[in-house]
Amino acid sequence: MKRLRVSLVGALTLALAGSVTPAFAATTPAQITTGFSGTAYGSYIFNTDKTLTSGPTASSSMSCTGATGRTSSNTAAALAVPAVGNVGAATTSVKTLLTTTGKRIESRSTINGTNLLGGLVTAGAITSESAAEKNTAGAYSGMNKTTIADLKVLGVAVGANPGANTVLDLSVPLVGSVGKITLNGQEKRLVNGVYQVSTTALRVEVLKAGLPGLKIGTDIRLGVSSANLTPAQAGFLSGTGFTTKAVLASGLLNSGPTAVVYVGCSGGAGSANVAGVNIPGLLTVGASSTKTSGVLTPQPKSVVTNSLSGLNVLNGLIRADAIKAETSATRAAGAATATLTDTSTFTNLKIAGLPAISASVAPNTVVQVPGLGQVTLHKVTKSSNAIIVTMIEVVISQPLGALPTGSTIQIGYSSTGVWL
């Protein structure tokens, strides 16, 4: 890796890795067997103790599938992160394609400008792109690309197309070097049968003290994309479970997810337990657990169960002795869609001022709770392949503790899916 001073401009060429050829080949592009996974997000800003966490924003993802012609996209508004600076609106996408030469996955992230660290780093539009392809001969190839318009570091202009993994010293006047900036960070590699391509357009790492309000270990990542080709399999599983999660109206993560467990694409079992959860000024939860399982034979199946006890929101405004969020997805041989189940329940759920609520609340029941906001009970979202259940989702209508108006709290979450 080549370290450059700020006054130097990165090279204009992008490094491309050579092809990697496995043992098997196909006759036509449509006959190629592969799985896809990819992500793209606008920004992710955090420090090592996670007292600062923002993002990933505008996150798009594609995983657990071997199908072409699929697209995931997302957007996010501009945001300001205390002591870090301003990040422009973000647009991201991930898509899978059948090309004339093979099967391909592409991911892309664009941010409409940034101003970081009090103007030490400024830029116009920031774009990163990653792509991975497998051809009929079984060979892999990848592409990384970064474009950063009007980039300036300490007031010095830097070229729009920096060379791969260009590193600049982040040196502050009267303080000295406090970290480093990596432009067009990229990687291509084949690991355990997975061909991985990733690109980070701009990354700032704080390695020493000297920037007001920022701890050593603060990491700022803008314009991140990845594209991966995975081994083919009979089906691809997905699933997530957690107890609580709170997101500020600005998109910053305030708390959670707690007791979170994910289902891997190839299945397996997982579990997590927490003795209790406390979101100050808002809610407490007693013991909770999440359990997941997934198998590919005799037929692909994913199951996620989150169980929690002793919920208390705003000193009794909402109470429940127990909540279970439980979903499953199964795909029979030759079936075009998955069989989805939802066996979620409440035990002694009570909302102040409302009549008693049964254990099996109708899906997507919405109530307005004075002093709290809009509450959706047993929120259910389904597609042909997946199901998502959030047992309680609150969008608050007034500031509560550290949460401003418009923030969202999720309690009791389970999602499962089976994909081709």
C-alpha positions in Angstrom: 0.0 0.0 0.0 1.4 3.4 -1.0 1.1 6.3 1.5 0.9 9.7 -0.1 0.9 13.2 1.4 -2.3 15.3 1.0 -0.8 17.3 -1.8 -0.4 14.3 -4.1 -3.1 13.2 -6.4 -4.0 9.5 -6.5 -3.4 7.6 -9.7 -6.2 7.7 -12.3 -6.3 4.0 -13.1 -8.3 1.3 -11.3 -6.7 -2.0 -10.6 -8.6 -5.0 -11.9 -7.9 -8.5 -10.6 -7.3 -11.4 -13.0 -9.8 -14.2 -13.5 -10.1 -17.2 -11.1 -11.3 -20.4 -12.8 -13.0 -23.2 -10.8 -13.3 -26.8 -12.1 -16.8 -26.7 -13.6 -18.2 -25.0 -16.6 -21.6 -24.4 -18.3 -22.7 -24.4 -21.9 -24.8 -21.2 -21.8 -25.0 -18.3 -19.4 -28.4 -19.5 -18.1 -26.9 -22.9 -17.1 -24.3 -21.3 -14.8 -24.8 -22.3 -11.2 -24.0 -19.7 -8.6 -25.4 -17.9 -5.6 -25.4 -14.1 -5.1 -24.9 -11.8 -2.2 -24.2 -8.1 -2.2 -24.6 -4.9 -0.1 -24.5 -1.2 -0.6 -24.9 1.7 1.8 -24.3 5.4 1.9 -22.5 5.9 5.2 -21.5 4.1 8.3 -19.9 6.1 11.2 -19.0 4.6 14.5 -16.3 4.5 17.2 -14.8 1.4 18.9 -17.1 1.6 22.0 -20.1 2.3 19.9 -21.1 5.4 21.8 -21.2 6.9 18.3 -23.2 4.9 15.7 -24.8 6.2 12.6 -25.9 3.9 9.8 -25.4 2.0 7.7 -27.7 4.5 5.9 -29.8 3.7 2.7 -28.7 0.1 3.0 -29.6 -2.2 0.1 -28.8 -5.9 0.2 -29.2 -9.0 -1.9 -28.4 -12.4 -0.4 -29.5 -16.0 -0.2 -30.5 -16.2 -3.8 -29.3 -17.7 -7.1 -31.9 -15.9 -9.3 -31.0 -13.2 -11.8 -33.2 -10.2 -12.6 -33.6 -9.1 -9.0 -33.0 -5.6 -7.6 -32.8 -4.0 -4.2 -32.6 -0.2 -3.8 -32.8 2.3 -1.1 -32.5 6.1 -0.4 -31.8 8.2 2.7 -32.0 11.9 3.4 -28.9 14.0 4.3 -27.8 13.8 7.9 -25.6 15.6 10.4 -23.5 13.6 12.8 -22.3 15.6 15.9 -18.5 16.2 15.8 -18.2 14.3 12.5 -20.0 16.6 10.0 -22.6 16.5 7.3 -23.3 13.6 4.8 -25.5 14.2 1.8 -28.5 12.2 0.6 -27.7 8.7 -0.3 -28.9 6.3 -3.1 -28.0 2.7 -3.3 -28.8 -0.4 -5.4 -27.8 -4.1 -5.7 -28.9 -6.1 -8.7 -28.4 -9.5 -10.3 -28.2 -10.0 -14.1 -28.0 -12.6 -16.8 -25.5 -11.3 -19.4 -24.4 -12.5 -22.8 -21.3 -14.0 -21.2 -22.4 -15.1 -17.7 -24.2 -14.3 -14.4 -23.3 -11.1 -12.7 -24.1 -9.1 -9.5 -23.6 -5.3 -9.3 -23.8 -2.9 -6.4 -23.6 0.9 -6.3 -23.6 3.6 -3.7 -23.9 7.4 -4.3 -23.7 10.2 -1.8 -24.6 13.8 -2.8 -21.6 15.4 -1.1 -20.0 15.6 2.3 -18.3 18.1 4.7 -16.4 16.3 7.5 -14.3 17.3 10.5 -15.1 21.0 10.3 -14.2 21.2 6.6 -10.9 19.2 6.8 -12.5 16.8 4.2 -15.1 18.1 1.6 -16.4 16.5 -1.6 -19.2 16.7 -4.1 -20.9 13.5 -5.4 -19.2 10.3 -4.1 -19.9 7.0 -6.0 -18.6 3.5 -5.5 -19.3 0.5 -7.7 -18.5 -3.2 -7.3 -19.3 -6.1 -9.7 -18.6 -9.8 -9.8 -19.3 -12.2 -12.7 -19.0 -15.9 -13.5 -18.8 -16.9 -17.1 -19.6 -20.1 -19.0 -16.1 -21.4 -18.6 -16.5 -21.1 -14.8 -14.1 -18.2 -14.4 -14.7 -15.3 -12.0 -13.9 -11.7 -12.7 -14.5 -8.5 -10.8 -14.7 -4.7 -11.1 -14.1 -1.9 -8.6 -14.7 1.8 -9.4 -14.7 5.0 -7.3 -15.5 8.6 -8.4 -15.3 11.5 -6.0 -16.1 15.0 -7.4 -14.4 18.1 -6.0 -12.6 16.3 -3.3 -10.5 18.4 -1.0 -8.4 17.4 2.0 -7.1 20.3 4.1 -8.1 22.5 1.2 -5.9 20.7 -1.3 -7.7 19.3 -4.3 -7.5 15.5 -5.0 -8.3 13.8 -8.3 -11.8 12.5 -9.0 -10.6 8.9 -9.8 -8.0 8.0 -7.1 -5.9 4.9 -7.5 -6.8 1.7 -5.7 -6.2 1.9 -2.0 -4.8 5.4 -2.0 -3.9 6.5 1.5 -3.5 10.1 2.6 -2.2 11.4 5.9 -4.8 13.3 8.0 -2.6 16.0 9.5 -4.3 18.8 11.4 -2.5 22.2 11.7 -0.9 22.8 15.1 -1.8 19.2 16.1 -0.1 17.0 13.6 -1.1 13.6 12.2 -4.3 12.3 13.8 -5.3 9.5 11.4 -5.5 8.5 7.8 -7.9 8.7 4.8 -8.2 5.8 2.4 -9.7 6.6 -1.1 -11.0 3.9 -3.5 -10.4 1.1 -1.0 -10.9 -2.1 -2.9 -10.5 -5.8 -2.6 -11.0 -8.9 -4.8 -10.5 -12.4 -3.4 -11.7 -16.0 -3.5 -12.3 -17.4 0.0 -13.8 -20.9 0.6 -15.5 -20.9 -2.7 -16.9 -17.3 -2.4 -15.6 -14.7 -4.8 -15.7 -11.3 -3.1 -15.4 -7.8 -4.6 -15.7 -4.7 -2.3 -15.2 -1.0 -2.7 -15.2 1.8 -0.1 -15.0 5.2 -1.9 -13.8 7.3 1.2 -12.8 6.2 4.6 -11.5 8.3 7.5 -9.9 6.7 10.5 -9.1 8.6 13.7 -6.0 7.0 15.2 -4.8 9.7 17.6 -6.4 12.4 19.8 -6.7 15.9 18.6 -10.1 16.2 16.8 -12.6 17.9 19.2 -15.5 15.5 20.2 -14.0 12.4 18.4 -12.5 9.5 20.2 -9.6 7.5 19.0 -11.0 4.7 16.9 -13.7 6.7 15.2 -14.3 5.3 11.7 -16.1 7.1 8.9 -17.0 5.1 5.8 -18.7 6.7 2.8 -19.9 5.1 -0.4 -19.6 1.4 0.3 -20.5 -1.5 -2.1 -19.8 -5.2 -2.3 -20.7 -7.9 -4.8 -20.1 -11.6 -4.0 -20.7 -14.9 -5.9 -21.4 -17.9 -3.6 -21.6 -21.6 -4.2 -24.9 -22.8 -5.6 -27.2 -24.8 -3.3 -30.8 -26.3 -3.3 -32.3 -23.2 -1.6 -31.1 -20.1 0.2 -32.4 -19.3 3.7 -32.8 -16.0 5.5 -34.0 -14.9 9.0 -33.5 -12.5 11.8 -34.8 -12.2 15.3 -34.3 -9.6 18.1 -35.9 -8.3 21.2 -35.7 -4.5 20.9 -34.4 -1.8 18.6 -34.7 2.0 18.6 -33.9 4.3 15.7 -33.9 8.0 15.9 -36.0 10.1 13.4 -32.6 11.1 11.9 -31.7 7.5 11.1 -29.1 7.2 13.9 -29.3 4.0 15.8 -30.1 4.7 19.4 -30.4 1.2 20.9 -30.1 -2.4 19.7 -30.9 -4.7 18.2 -30.7 -6.7 21.4 -30.6 -10.5 21.6 -30.1 -10.5 17.8 -29.5 -13.7 15.8 -29.4 -14.3 12.1 -30.1 -17.4 9.9 -27.3 -18.2 7.5 -27.9 -18.8 3.9 -27.1 -22.5 4.4 -28.9 -22.8 7.7 -27.7 -24.0 11.1 -28.8 -23.2 14.6 -28.2 -20.1 16.7 -29.3 -18.5 19.9 -28.8 -15.4 22.1 -30.0 -14.5 25.6 -30.1 -11.3 27.6 -31.0 -10.8 31.2 -32.8 -7.6 30.6 -33.1 -4.5 28.4 -33.4 -0.9 29.5 -33.9 2.1 27.1 -33.7 5.0 29.6 -36.9 7.0 29.9 -38.8 4.7 27.6 -39.0 1.0 28.4 -37.7 -2.0 30.2 -37.8 -5.7 29.3 -37.0 -8.7 31.5 -35.2 -11.8 30.3 -35.4 -12.5 26.5 -34.0 -14.9 24.0 -33.8 -15.5 20.3 -33.5 -18.9 18.7 -33.0 -19.7 15.0 -32.7 -22.8 12.9 -32.4 -23.6 9.2 -32.0 -26.7 7.1 -31.7 -27.4 3.4 -32.9 -31.0 3.5 -35.3 -32.7 3.1 -36.6 -29.3 2.1 -35.4 -25.8 2.8 -36.8 -24.4 6.0 -36.0 -21.3 8.2 -37.5 -20.8 11.7 -36.9 -17.8 14.1 -38.4 -17.4 17.6 -37.9 -14.4 19.8 -39.4 -14.6 23.3 -39.4 -11.8 25.9 -40.9 -11.3 29.4 -41.9 -8.4 31.6 -42.4 -5.6 29.1 -43.0 -2.1 30.6 -43.3 1.0 28.4 -43.4 4.4 30.1 -44.2 3.2 33.6 -47.1 1.0 32.6 -48.5 2.7 29.6 -48.0 -0.6 27.7 -47.4 -3.8 29.7 -47.1 -7.5 28.7 -46.2 -10.5 30.8 -44.7 -12.2 27.7 -44.4 -11.8 24.0 -43.4 -14.4 21.4 -42.5 -13.4 17.8 -42.3 -16.6 15.8 -42.2 -17.2 12.0 -41.1 -19.9 9.6 -40.7 -20.3 5.9 -40.6 -23.6 4.0 -40.3 -24.4 0.3 -41.4 -27.8 -1.0 -39.6 -29.4 -3.9 -40.7 -27.8 -7.2 -42.8 -25.1 -5.5 -42.7 -21.6 -6.9 -43.4 -20.0 -3.5 -42.7 -20.6 0.1 -45.2 -21.8 2.8 -45.1 -19.1 5.5 -46.3 -19.4 9.1 -46.8 -16.9 11.9 -47.4 -18.4 15.4 -46.7 -15.2 17.4 -48.7 -14.3 20.6 -49.0 -11.9 23.4 -49.6 -12.8 27.1 -51.5 -10.3 29.2 -50.9 -7.4 26.9 -52.4 -4.2 28.3 -52.5 -0.6 27.0 -53.6 2.1 29.4 -57.1 3.4 28.5 -57.9 0.5 26.1 -60.0 -2.6 26.6 -58.2 -6.0 27.3 -56.3 -7.3 24.3 -56.5 -11.0 23.3 -53.3 -13.1 22.9 -53.8 -13.4 19.2 -54.1 -9.8 18.1 -55.2 -9.3 14.5 -52.3 -8.6 12.2 -51.5 -4.9 11.6 -53.7 -3.5 14.4 -53.0 0.2 14.8 -53.9 2.3 17.9 -53.1 5.8 18.9 -51.8 6.0 22.5 -51.8 9.5 24.1 -48.4 10.4 25.4 -46.6 7.9 23.2 -47.7 7.9 19.6 -48.8 5.4 16.9 -48.6 1.8 18.0 -48.9 -1.1 15.6 -49.5 -4.4 17.2 -48.6 -7.7 15.4 -47.2 -6.0 12.3 -47.0 -8.5 9.5 -45.4 -8.1 6.1 -45.3 -11.0 3.5 -44.0 -11.7 0.1 -44.0 -14.9 -1.9 -40.8 -16.1 -0.2 -40.6 -14.3 3.2 -42.5 -13.0 6.2 -41.6 -10.3 8.8 -43.4 -9.9 12.1 -42.9 -7.0 14.6 -45.1 -7.6 17.6 -45.0 -3.9 18.8 -43.8 -1.0 16.6 -44.1 2.5 18.1 -43.6 5.7 16.2 -43.4 8.3 19.0 -45.3 11.6 18.7 -43.3 13.6 21.3 -39.8 13.6 22.6 -39.2 10.7 25.1 -35.9 10.4 26.9 -33.2 10.6 24.2 -35.6 9.9 21.4 -37.0 12.8 19.4 -40.4 13.0 17.8 -40.7 10.5 14.9 -38.3 7.9 16.3 -39.3 4.3 16.0 -39.1 1.5 18.6 -39.5 -2.2 17.6 -40.2 -4.9 20.2 -40.3 -8.6 19.4 -39.1 -9.2 15.9 -39.0 -12.3 13.7 -38.4 -12.7 10.0 -37.8 -15.8 7.8 -37.5 -16.5 4.1 -36.5 -19.3 1.6 -35.2 -18.2 -1.8 -34.2 -19.9 -5.0 
